[in-house]
């Protein structure tokens, strides 16, 4: 058996700090993630893309999609 000492640390301080911030209810990123998760689970919540697509489907066109055929009169 060699005389080298092994480190017991498995994570860097930055990794531990990131984990602590992600799991701290007072952290802004934690609250944003929790709100996003609850919105995804809410069937009444629509994403930005779903709202955008609904507006595109239901918008009033300035130019009519169809026009009636007019009888051509010859003078």
N, C-alpha and C positions, 0 to 999 in steps of 0.2 A: 504494500500500500504506500502510495507516494505521500509526501509531506505537504502537498499543495492544499491550500484552504479554498473551499468552494464558497461562493457567495450565496446567501439565503434569499437575496432579493430577486424577485421574479419580474418586477415592473419598475420602470423609472418613475421619478417624482412627477414628471409631466403626465405620464399615463395615469398615475393615481389621482392627480389633480383633475384631469379631464373626466375620469369616472365619477369623482365626487361632485363635480359641477353638473354632470348629466343626471345625477340622482338626488339633487338637492331641490326640494320644492320651492325654495326662495329664489332659485336661479331663473333668469328670463328664458333661457333655452329650454329648461325643463318644462316650464309652464306652456311655452309655445308648442312643444312636442305633445304634451298632454291634451291641449286644446285641439290640435290637429287630429290626434287619435280619436277623440270623442266625436269630432265632426265627421270623420270617416265612418263611424259606427251609427251615426244618426241618419235614418232613412229620409228625413225631411230636409237635410242639408244638401245643397247643390254646389258642385265645384265651380270654379271660375269658367272652365271650359264648357261645362253643361249649360251654364247661364248664357254664355256667348253663343253657343249653337242654337239655343232656344230663340234668342233674339234674331238670329239669321233666318231661322225657319219661319218665324211669324212676322217678319217686317213687312211693311206696306211698300210696294214698289212704286216709284214715281212714274215709271213707264208701265202701262198695263202689260200683263203677260200675254194677253190675246186681244185682238181687235176684231170687230165685226167686218164682214166682207161687204163693201159698198158696191152698188150697181154702177157700172161705168156708163156714163151718158155720152153719147156722141153728138156733137153739135152739127 
